[in-house]
Amino acid sequence: MKDAPEPRHNLPGRRPSETLTIETPDGHTIHLSVGYDPKEDGRPREVFYSAGFRSGSALEFQIQDACVLISLLLQHGHRPEDIAKSLARAEQPDGTMAYASVTGLIANELIRAQH
């Protein structure tokens, strides 16, 4: 039987954050805001979509939803590397493996953004 998930980690009203920019394989630029837990040496605990796709587009909504789901996982104790390792990858023309979705790109960016 699996362990019960951690209770949700509530963040303080004021917390450090930064804006990150990621490039998708098809050339889109996405801006994300990442909120960090000041009590845990800069551990990412939330991510929000800031900009990058046409307002109201299906892609914008998909990224917003991915950010909400990733944030919930982070706030229930999952680390970005745990999330990223479970997401799909696809072989690239040069033979390397890369995340197959924007969700994977976001999770990978959170790994790199950890302080």
C-alpha positions, 0 to 999 in steps of 0.5 A: 500500500502506498504512503498517504500524500503529504498534506498541502504545504501552505505558502506564506503570503509573501515569498520569493519568486522569479520569472523564467523563460523556456523555449519549446521545440517548435520555437514558442517562448513561454514565460513562467513565474515560480514561487519558492518556499523561503523556509526550504532554501528556495524549493519551488512550490508553485508555478504560474503561466505568465505569457507566450501564447495568444490570449484565450487560445487552447494552448494557453489554457493547457499550459495554465492547467499544467501549471496548476497541476504541477503546483498542486504536486509541489505543494503536496511534497513532490519534488520537480525531479520526481514529477519530471521523471514520470513524464513522456519523452520522445526521441529527437532527430539528433538521437537525443531524448527530450520531453514530449510535452510542455508539461515536461519542459516546465517540470524540467525548468523547475529542476534547473531553477532550484536554488 
